[in-house]
Amino acid sequence: MPFYSDEQIEEVRTANDIVDVISAYVSLKKKGGQYVGLCPFHNEKTPSFSVSQSKQMYYCFGCGAGGNVFTFLMQYENDSFLEAVESLADRAGIALPKQEMSARARQEADRRSRILEANKAAGKYFYAQLRMEQGQAAMEYFQERGLSRETMKKFGLGFANAASNDLYLYLRKEGYEDEILKDSGLVTIEERRGGRDKFWNRAMFPIMDANSRVIGFGGRVIGEGEPKYLNSPETMIFDKSKNLYGMHLAKSSRRPYLLLCEGYMDVIALHQAGFDNAVASLGTSFTQGHAALIRRYVKEVYCTFDSDNAGVKAALRAIPILKEAGITAKVINMRPYKDPDELIKAEGAEGYQRRIEQAQNSFLFEVEMLERDYNLKDPTEKTSFYHAVAEKILGFEEELERENYIEAVAQKYQTGYENLRKMVQNTGMKSGASREAKQWTPAVQAHKKTAADGMRQSQKLMLTWLIEEPGLFASVEPFLAPEDFTEELYRKVAEAVFGQCREGRIRPAKVIDLFSDEKEQQEVASLFHAQLKEITTEAEKAKALKETIIRIKENSMNSRSKRLEPTDLDGLQKLVADKKSLQRLYQMEFWAK
């Protein structure tokens, strides 16, 4: 894998003005010192997407997406960081140094490339066979399922001939070696019988990764035969746990959520009906890898699984994985139909849209499914059911969220809110699942949350201020240091910003490159886009800056004081010195230089 120095990456970044790059994807209009437009990462009617030429950053005040020019390509095009660097280097005409690869690495890269080429060639071959005389039965199958020619073309649908070595002979003729074909999963090589196709006499569904490269296939048998559905085996380019069928199309949808299905035909039927945000797992249970892929594009998922027991189980498996990834989940009720394909045939796109609008909150769906395990007419079992629900409610970290679900469950099952709330509290105390439950006083918890949020906002304001007006650093530095920013992420950002202020060259977009995690990059972008209060006079600015410095410093001192060991003399001396410095700041007439 290539490696580029910080200097080379910075050269590429500075050569690509972020407004020019994003304008190729988003219609931007100048508004004051910013450029604004409709966010490409969520559906909106009023522009909340802002691009700053001076900061070389973008930020959406609606969905929180943000970053620099590299981040934008990574989010929009699903590029890796290196792919984004190389793409922007090409755009700017910068020749990045060719990195020497080891012989083994070069061999692996060549092998991977050849397997991708073989899969692409197979896709084209299957596509052509469907439209010939031998593909008539498969064509009739697709037409009976209600698919138009346009939809078949959109998904590259095809047919694998009845001969068991048809594809093998074709790919050999095209120059692909047995070793590559074997590794591709398209054929098996037998010593006595030679090459045999993995797929034959099947309607073919090419599987593409998010970058529209053919990485595998699914096949549905035509007529009688087992298994009915067959997928490519996992290869060096095909990992079922990290790819979703239809994602190469769904990622371009401007809807703010994805529809998560069980099968290929569900995805295709939904796209044909106008729901271009449908995806499906590839013959495997939903995984954390699937959730990580989804999180790159949306923060909400509607589970639209089959209405049978298997579909219910699939939904119950997916919901906690989505929640862990920070994705909100809802569940669409398919009953009395089996799946989305059947529902759309019966009720049309309008009927399915109504189902989306009526989708059930995933937690309440889990509670409803949990109810099946208890006889609510039996007092003992009914109490056990509420205990089980209380355990589930304790899974929410935020007290307000717990309160909301207690209220929702109490209303749904017509039980007393206070009684259920006490049960949740007692369950938490007994299990130790929630330390806060022992002193679950809403006013106290709300105060703690408000205070913490207020401090984070103060630290954000300070970082935004220094980026917007680096001249203020001379007034800030005598009193604040990066370690006074108590949030770990904020502290790392403060170290970079303070360093840039000392150098006299502010480059907020470069700070983002210090972080590789997408969530962290978005949070960093938000740190530089805090809403500064409109200040009209220098005296007001000085007062606001002084108050912000004091809040951050006092919080830092309190935090360090709580952790201070009695034997830590250096820490104690630092606290005494900071206290004197703060006393001086209280009394002095402070001016922003």
Residue pairs with C-beta under 8 A, 6 or more apart in sequence:
1 82
1 105
2 82
2 86
2 96
2 99
3 99
4 82
4 85
4 96
4 97
6 513
8 96
8 97
9 85
9 513
10 507
10 510
11 94
12 85
12 88
12 89
12 92
12 94
12 96
13 56
13 68
13 69
13 70
13 88
13 509
13 510
13 513
14 56
15 88
15 92
15 94
16 69
16 88
16 91
16 92
17 53
17 56
18 51
18 52
18 53
18 56
18 57
18 58
18 68
18 69
18 72
18 509
19 28
19 35
19 51
19 53
21 69
21 72
21 73
21 88
21 91
22 28
22 35
22 51
22 58
22 69
22 72
23 35
25 40
25 72
25 76
26 37
26 38
26 40
26 49
27 37
27 38
28 35
28 36
28 37
28 51
29 35
29 36
29 37
29 47
33 52
33 53
33 54
34 50
34 51
34 52
35 50
35 51
35 52
35 53
36 47
36 48
36 49
36 50
36 51
37 47
37 49
37 51
38 44
38 45
38 47
38 49
39 47
39 48
39 49
39 60
39 62
39 63
39 65
40 49
40 76
40 254
41 60
41 63
41 65
41 75
41 76
41 297
42 60
42 62
42 63
42 65
42 256
42 298
43 254
43 255
43 256
44 62
48 60
48 61
48 62
48 63
49 58
49 59
49 60
49 62
49 65
50 58
50 59
50 60
50 61
50 529
51 57
51 58
52 58
52 59
55 467
55 508
55 509
55 528
56 68
56 69
56 507
56 508
56 509
57 66
57 67
57 68
57 508
57 509
57 512
57 525
57 528
57 529
58 65
58 66
58 67
58 68
58 72
58 525
59 65
59 66
59 525
59 526
59 528
59 529
60 66
61 529
63 256
63 299
64 522
64 526
65 75
65 522
66 521
66 522
66 524
66 525
66 526
66 529
67 74
67 75
67 512
67 521
67 522
67 524
67 525
68 509
68 510
68 512
68 513
69 88
69 509
70 81
70 84
70 85
70 88
70 512
70 513
71 84
71 512
71 518
71 521
71 525
73 79
73 83
73 84
73 87
73 88
74 80
74 81
74 84
74 518
75 296
75 518
77 83
77 84
77 87
78 210
78 211
78 251
78 296
78 297
79 87
81 516
85 96
86 96
89 95
89 96
101 109
108 236
111 180
111 183
111 236
112 236
112 237
114 176
114 180
115 180
115 183
115 184
115 235
115 236
115 237
116 213
116 214
116 215
116 237
117 176
118 171
118 176
118 180
118 181
118 184
118 186
119 184
119 186
119 213
119 214
119 215
119 216
119 217
119 237
120 213
120 214
121 171
121 174
121 176
122 167
122 171
122 184
122 186
122 214
122 217
123 156
123 158
123 206
123 214
123 217
125 158
125 167
125 170
125 171
126 158
126 159
126 160
126 167
126 204
126 206
126 217
127 156
127 157
127 158
128 158
129 135
129 158
129 159
129 160
129 161
130 138
130 139
130 142
130 152
130 157
130 158
130 159
130 203
130 204
131 139
134 159
134 161
134 162
135 158
135 159
137 222
137 223
138 158
138 159
138 202
138 203
138 204
138 222
139 159
141 203
141 220
141 222
142 152
142 157
142 203
145 265
145 269
145 341
146 269
146 272
146 345
147 157
147 268
147 269
147 272
148 272
151 268
151 271
151 272
154 249
154 271
155 205
155 206
155 268
155 271
156 206
156 208
156 214
157 203
157 204
157 205
157 206
158 203
158 204
158 206
159 202
159 203
159 204
159 222
160 166
160 167
160 197
160 199
160 200
160 201
160 202
160 204
160 219
161 167
161 200
161 201
162 200
162 201
163 197
163 200
164 196
164 197
164 200
165 187
165 194
165 195
165 196
165 197
166 197
166 200
167 186
167 187
167 197
167 199
167 200
168 181
168 186
168 187
168 194
168 195
168 196
168 197
169 195
171 181
171 186
171 187
172 178
172 181
172 195
178 189
178 195
181 187
181 189
181 195
182 188
182 189
183 235
183 236
184 235
185 198
185 216
185 232
185 233
185 234
185 235
185 238
186 197
186 198
186 199
186 217
186 232
187 195
187 196
187 197
187 198
188 195
188 196
188 198
189 195
189 196
190 196
198 230
198 232
198 233
199 217
199 219
199 230
201 221
201 222
201 223
201 225
202 219
202 220
202 221
202 222
202 230
203 219
203 220
203 222
204 217
204 218
204 219
205 217
205 218
205 219
205 220
205 245
205 264
206 214
206 216
206 217
207 214
207 215
207 216
207 217
207 218
207 231
207 232
207 238
207 243
207 245
207 282
208 214
208 215
208 247
208 248
209 215
209 237
209 243
209 247
209 248
210 243
210 247
210 248
210 251
210 293
211 248
212 248
213 237
215 232
215 235
215 237
215 238
215 243
216 231
216 232
216 235
216 237
216 238
216 282
217 231
217 232
218 229
218 230
218 231
218 232
218 245
218 264
218 282
218 283
219 229
219 230
219 231
220 228
220 229
221 227
221 228
221 229
221 230
229 283
231 240
231 282
231 283
232 238
234 240
239 289
240 281
240 282
240 283
240 284
241 284
241 287
241 289
241 290
242 287
242 289
242 290
242 292
242 293
243 282
243 293
244 250
244 279
244 280
244 281
244 282
244 290
244 293
244 294
245 264
245 267
245 279
245 280
245 281
245 282
246 267
246 268
246 271
246 278
246 279
246 280
247 279
247 293
249 271
249 276
250 258
250 276
250 277
250 278
250 279
250 297
251 296
251 297
252 276
253 276
253 277
255 276
255 277
255 298
256 298
256 299
256 300
257 277
257 298
257 300
257 301
257 302
258 277
258 278
258 279
258 294
258 297
258 298
258 300
258 301
258 302
259 270
259 275
259 277
259 278
259 279
259 301
259 302
259 304
259 332
259 340
259 356
260 278
260 279
260 280
260 281
260 286
260 294
260 301
260 302
260 303
260 304
260 305
260 318
261 267
261 270
261 278
261 279
261 280
261 304
261 305
261 339
261 340
262 280
262 281
262 305
262 306
262 311
262 314
262 339
263 280
263 339
264 280
265 341
266 278
266 280
266 304
266 339
266 340
266 341
267 278
267 279
267 280
269 340
269 341
269 344
269 345
270 278
270 304
270 340
270 344
270 352
271 278
273 344
273 348
273 349
273 352
274 349
275 349
275 352
277 298
278 304
278 340
279 294
281 287
281 290
285 314
285 317
286 314
286 317
286 318
286 321
286 322
287 321
288 321
288 324
288 325
290 321
291 321
291 322
291 324
291 325
291 327
292 325
294 301
294 322
294 325
294 327
295 325
295 326
295 327
295 518
296 518
298 327
299 326
299 327
299 328
300 327
300 328
300 329
300 330
301 322
301 327
301 328
301 329
301 330
302 329
302 330
302 331
302 332
302 356
302 359
303 314
303 315
303 318
303 319
303 329
303 330
303 331
303 332
303 362
304 332
304 334
304 340
304 355
305 311
305 312
305 314
305 315
305 331
305 334
305 339
306 314
306 334
306 338
306 339
307 333
307 334
307 335
307 336
307 337
307 338
307 339
308 338
311 334
311 339
312 369
315 331
315 365
316 366
316 369
318 329
319 329
319 331
319 362
319 365
319 366
322 328
322 329
322 362
323 329
323 362
326 519
328 362
329 362
330 359
330 360
330 361
330 362
331 359
331 360
331 362
331 365
332 340
332 355
332 356
332 358
332 359
332 360
333 355
333 358
333 359
333 360
334 340
334 342
334 343
334 355
337 343
337 346
340 352
343 351
343 352
343 355
344 351
344 352
347 354
360 368
361 408
363 392
363 405
364 408
364 409
364 412
366 392
367 389
367 392
367 409
367 412
370 385
370 388
370 389
370 392
371 385
373 385
374 381
374 382
374 384
374 385
374 388
375 381
375 382
376 382
376 385
386 415
386 420
386 423
387 423
387 427
389 409
389 420
390 420
390 423
390 424
390 427
391 427
391 431
391 433
393 402
393 405
393 406
393 409
393 424
394 402
394 424
394 427
394 428
394 431
394 433
394 434
394 437
396 402
396 405
399 436
399 440
399 442
399 445
399 446
399 449
400 446
402 424
403 421
403 442
406 417
406 420
406 421
406 424
407 417
409 415
409 420
410 416
410 417
410 420
424 437
425 437
425 440
427 433
427 437
428 434
428 436
428 437
428 438
428 440
429 437
429 438
434 440
436 445
455 486
455 551
455 552
455 555
456 487
456 490
457 530
458 548
458 551
458 552
458 555
459 485
459 486
459 487
459 490
459 494
459 552
460 490
460 526
460 527
460 530
461 530
461 532
461 548
462 476
462 480
462 548
462 549
462 552
463 490
463 493
463 494
463 497
463 527
463 528
463 530
464 527
464 528
464 529
464 530
464 532
465 472
465 532
465 545
465 548
466 472
466 473
466 476
466 497
466 498
466 501
466 506
467 497
467 506
467 508
467 528
468 532
470 500
470 501
470 504
470 506
471 593
472 545
472 592
472 593
473 498
473 501
473 502
474 593
475 545
475 590
475 591
475 592
475 593
476 545
476 549
477 498
477 501
478 581
479 549
479 553
479 581
479 582
479 585
480 549
480 552
480 553
481 498
482 491
482 494
482 495
482 498
483 491
483 556
484 494
484 552
484 553
484 555
484 556
485 491
485 493
485 494
485 552
485 556
486 555
486 556
486 559
489 520
489 523
489 524
490 527
492 514
492 515
493 511
493 524
493 527
496 510
496 511
496 514
497 506
497 508
497 511
500 506
500 507
500 510
500 511
508 528
511 524
511 528
512 521
512 524
512 525
515 521
515 524
533 544
535 541
535 544
538 591
538 592
541 592
542 590
542 591
542 592
543 590
545 590
545 592
546 585
546 590
549 585
550 582
550 585
550 586
553 578
553 581
553 582
553 585
554 582
556 578
557 575
557 578
557 579
557 582
560 571
560 574
560 575
561 575
564 571
564 572
564 575
565 571
